[in-house]
Amino acid sequence: MLYTVECTYTDPTSEAEWNDFYTRVKLPALLSVDGFNTSQRFRALTPGCPAWLAIHTVRDAAVLAGAEYRLKGGGSFAQWQANIGDWRRGLYQCEEPAPAVAAEQILLLTGQPLDFIDHELGYRPWLLRAAGLDSASEDRLAYVIPADKARLLAAAADICLYRPITDQLYPQQGGIHEHN
């Protein structure tokens, strides 16, 4: 299953500190929870989309209801809560774990298939079937595409383009690898 967290941070004066907290404290804490298998963070390139996105591969929905998650990961935003807007969480059924998005690639999220990407460019969508939380009725498609192809879609409606700001992370992986 995939667990997504999307939000916008509304205070530019503390955003860098919050971002550092999320990457260096929150992600390692989440990855220490039994059942969290991967995590990767992204920054929106598309205006109007939530500015920040984290995608986690989790074993099942029970991981998010467990005491270990509540202790180590869930609800640890008290210091930042007043500045977090457009916050939503999604839980999705997926055939495979989240793909790692490399620094030279872009993650594209959309609610509808994009024939141009499928048929003309040859990139296959990755289906995210809504399974709970705030995503209860919203299936999505994800594409991992080269950054130069993303420029062709910059003006398209109903898509969100995200660049990775970390490598895909795994439990017990030493250190956070960020993309500049």
C-alpha positions as CSV (number, residue, x, y, z in Angstrom):
1,M,0.0,0.0,0.0
2,L,1.0,3.6,-0.5
3,Y,0.5,6.3,2.1
4,T,0.8,9.8,0.8
5,V,1.0,13.1,2.7
6,E,0.4,16.4,0.8
7,C,0.6,19.9,2.2
8,T,1.6,23.5,1.8
9,Y,3.6,25.3,4.4
10,T,2.3,28.9,4.8
11,D,5.2,30.6,6.8
12,P,8.2,31.4,4.5
13,T,10.3,32.5,7.5
14,S,10.2,29.0,9.1
15,E,9.7,26.8,6.0
16,A,13.3,25.9,5.7
17,E,13.4,24.8,9.3
18,W,10.2,22.8,8.9
19,N,11.5,21.2,5.7
20,D,14.7,20.2,7.5
21,F,12.7,18.7,10.4
22,Y,10.6,16.7,8.0
23,T,13.5,15.3,6.0
24,R,16.0,14.7,8.9
25,V,13.7,13.9,11.8
26,K,10.3,12.8,10.6
27,L,11.3,10.5,7.7
28,P,13.8,8.5,9.8
29,A,11.2,8.2,12.6
30,L,8.6,6.9,10.1
31,L,11.1,4.4,8.6
32,S,11.8,3.1,12.1
33,V,8.1,2.0,12.3
34,D,7.6,-1.7,11.6
35,G,5.7,-1.8,8.3
36,F,7.1,1.4,6.7
37,N,9.2,0.1,3.7
38,T,10.1,3.2,1.6
39,S,9.8,6.9,1.8
40,Q,10.5,9.7,-0.6
41,R,9.8,13.5,-0.5
42,F,8.9,15.8,-3.4
43,R,8.4,19.5,-4.1
44,A,5.7,20.7,-6.4
45,L,6.6,22.4,-9.7
46,T,3.0,23.1,-10.6
47,P,1.2,26.1,-9.2
48,G,-2.0,25.2,-7.3
49,C,-0.8,21.8,-6.2
50,P,0.2,21.1,-2.6
51,A,3.8,22.3,-2.4
52,W,5.1,19.2,-0.5
53,L,4.5,15.5,-1.1
54,A,5.8,12.5,0.7
55,I,5.1,9.0,-0.6
56,H,5.6,6.0,1.7
57,T,5.2,2.3,0.9
58,V,3.5,0.6,3.9
59,R,2.7,-3.0,4.6
60,D,-1.0,-2.4,5.2
61,A,-3.5,0.1,6.7
62,A,-3.0,-1.4,10.1
63,V,0.5,0.2,10.3
64,L,-1.1,3.6,10.4
65,A,-3.5,2.6,13.2
66,G,-0.8,1.1,15.3
67,A,0.7,2.4,18.6
68,E,4.2,2.4,17.1
69,Y,3.2,4.8,14.3
70,R,1.3,7.1,16.7
71,L,4.4,7.2,19.0
72,K,7.1,7.7,16.3
73,G,5.4,9.2,13.3
74,G,1.8,10.2,13.5
75,G,0.9,13.5,15.2
76,S,4.5,14.8,15.6
77,F,3.7,18.1,13.9
78,A,2.6,20.2,17.0
79,Q,5.3,22.8,16.6
80,W,4.5,23.3,12.9
81,Q,0.7,22.7,12.7
82,A,-0.4,26.3,12.6
83,N,1.6,26.8,9.3
84,I,0.5,23.6,7.5
85,G,-2.3,24.1,5.0
86,D,-3.9,22.1,2.2
87,W,-3.0,19.0,4.3
88,R,-4.3,15.7,3.1
89,R,-3.4,12.1,3.5
90,G,-4.1,9.3,1.1
91,L,-4.0,5.5,1.4
92,Y,-3.8,3.6,-1.9
93,Q,-3.8,0.0,-3.0
94,C,-0.9,-0.6,-5.4
95,E,0.5,-3.6,-7.2
96,E,4.1,-2.7,-6.4
97,P,6.0,-0.5,-4.0
98,A,6.4,3.2,-4.9
99,P,9.0,3.5,-7.6
100,A,12.2,5.5,-6.8
101,V,12.1,8.8,-8.6
102,A,15.7,9.8,-9.5
103,A,17.0,13.4,-9.4
104,E,16.7,13.8,-13.2
105,Q,13.1,12.5,-13.2
106,I,9.7,14.1,-12.4
107,L,6.7,12.5,-10.7
108,L,3.4,13.4,-12.4
109,L,0.1,12.8,-10.6
110,T,-3.3,13.0,-12.3
111,G,-6.8,11.7,-11.9
112,Q,-7.1,10.7,-15.6
113,P,-5.0,8.7,-18.1
114,L,-2.9,10.9,-20.3
115,D,-2.9,9.4,-23.7
116,F,-0.1,11.6,-24.9
117,I,2.2,10.1,-22.3
118,D,1.0,6.6,-22.7
119,H,0.8,6.3,-26.4
120,E,3.2,8.9,-27.9
121,L,5.9,9.0,-25.2
122,G,5.5,5.4,-24.1
123,Y,5.4,5.9,-20.4
124,R,3.0,3.6,-18.5
125,P,0.9,4.9,-15.6
126,W,1.1,3.5,-12.2
127,L,-2.4,3.0,-10.8
128,L,-3.1,4.2,-7.2
129,R,-6.5,2.8,-6.1
130,A,-8.0,4.8,-3.3
131,A,-8.3,2.8,-0.1
132,G,-8.8,5.2,2.7
133,L,-8.0,8.3,4.7
134,D,-8.6,11.5,2.6
135,S,-8.3,9.6,-0.7
136,A,-11.5,7.6,0.0
137,S,-13.0,8.2,-3.5
138,E,-10.1,9.5,-5.5
139,D,-8.1,7.0,-7.7
140,R,-5.0,8.5,-9.2
141,L,-2.4,7.7,-11.8
142,A,1.3,8.4,-11.4
143,Y,3.9,8.6,-14.1
144,V,7.7,8.8,-13.6
145,I,9.0,10.8,-16.6
146,P,12.3,12.5,-17.6
147,A,12.4,16.2,-16.6
148,D,12.7,17.3,-20.2
149,K,9.4,15.6,-21.0
150,A,7.7,17.3,-18.1
151,R,8.3,20.7,-19.7
152,L,5.9,19.5,-22.5
153,L,3.1,19.2,-19.9
154,A,3.7,22.3,-17.8
155,A,0.6,24.0,-19.0
156,A,-1.7,20.9,-18.9
157,A,-4.8,21.0,-16.7
158,D,-5.4,18.7,-13.8
159,I,-1.9,17.4,-13.3
160,C,0.7,18.0,-10.6
161,L,4.4,17.8,-11.4
162,Y,6.8,17.0,-8.5
163,R,10.6,16.9,-8.4
164,P,12.2,14.6,-5.9
165,I,14.0,16.3,-3.0
166,T,15.3,13.1,-1.4
167,D,16.3,9.7,-2.8
168,Q,13.9,6.9,-2.0
169,L,14.7,5.9,1.6
170,Y,14.5,2.5,3.2
171,P,14.5,1.4,6.9
172,Q,18.0,1.2,8.4
173,Q,19.4,3.3,5.6
174,G,22.1,5.5,7.1
175,G,21.5,9.2,6.4
176,I,19.2,11.2,4.2
177,H,20.3,11.8,0.6
178,E,18.8,15.1,-0.7
179,H,18.7,16.4,-4.3
180,N,19.6,20.0,-4.8
